[in-house]
Amino acid sequence: MELPKHVAIIMDGNGRWAKERNRSRIEGHKEGIKTVKRIIEAAIENKIPYLTLFAFSSENWNRPEEEVTGLMQLLNQFLKNEAKTLEKHEVSLKTIGRIHELPKENYRAIQELVEATTDHNALTLTVALNYSSKNEIVDAVRSIVNQSLKNELDANKINYSTIAKNLETKELPDPDLIIRTSGEYRLSNFLLLQSAYAEIYISPIYWPDFNKHHFDTALEQYALRERRYGALK
């Protein structure tokens, strides 16, 4: 079975999972963290070299303050509790998004774990935090303009490769498979350019209930698809 090299996941449905059980949204997010652990293990078992998780978007700051504060606390707990797990499984942690805008405690914890796992090579786990694909594109354009003004770049030779090299994902291959849970059919401002030829798999399962079986099913569906990139086979 042909497996994707890079799987990206829009983890959706924590709030609805909690609502249907008359529980708080934060409880839904706590259950969602358990799923993160399961899927990291499933990716390693399937020898997927790159896994990217959409954890917190730039638009999520508009949620109630109590929920945002709770999410930041859960993030710190995850980083603290899972440091040994990442070490054990040789997982390298990376981030995309404007993480410098996160609370200082979160920012420091992320940076420390990124540095501590930099030499691991079993799985590259990229977590999108305070991420917006539109912001990423804006930042890339600013970088390209500055390079041009400094005569480091010929504006007439700018192509898509130039843009790709200035995206935050420049060290990652484009995603082969994007999984979205909870049955929603949209990318929600996630890896818009990088997903140009990605296969998309929509699962009706809420993220807290998503498990290894569901992940394997997505991989099986990916293997059945014919990727033509606009050409014919």
Disulfide bonds with the S-S distance in Angstrom:
none
